[in-house]
Amino acid sequence: MKTNLTRCSWANTDNALLRDYHDHEWGRPCHNNRMLFELLSLEIMQAGLSWQTVLNKRQALKAAFENFDYRTIQMLDSQLPQLLTNDKIIRNRRKILAIISNARIIDSLETQNKSFNQYLWDFIKWTPIQHHYQSHKDLPRTDQTARRISKQMKSDGFKFTGPVVIYSFMQAAGLVNDHEISCYRYKEITQTHG
């Protein structure tokens, strides 16, 4: 555990999963196709639930969803009954089907010579959006960019990608830097990617 660091207020916790997620993942610009798919899938699973619930089930979700390998996941239709009875994961039928469907869309992007990474980062011209929030209470649930991305993703066939889910995904994947300005990660990300 990194001590004596100023974190975003939501990450000032004794909960190691949440703190480590903040310190090592949240808001760090991600360009790995598989990891981007994992982050999107986790945000889909989180809709209507606490992020802590998703983090608690993350390892089981990774196991059930083949480590979020979108090439493999697109073939999971036949395993839907097992997924829906797996009490170690979030068993929402619509969310599970959305993840499987989204895996197919991402794979189809590659047949068009466009990676999921390119698809996403093209929306923001490959530069993370830098916000300057004092408190997590100032963060919006969504914004114009997320609405635009959501609209295009839905048009392209993605499921469960409303503007709130997409904004949360943008935060997680580092397309937007929403660390509080007093947070040590804000400074690191701004200096590296700003």
Helices and strands as residue ranges (DSSP letters): G 9-11, H 16-24, H 33-46, H 51-64, G 66-68, H 70-73, G 76-79, H 80-85, H 93-111, H 116-122, E 129-130, G 136-138, H 144-155, H 163-173, E 176-177, H 184-193
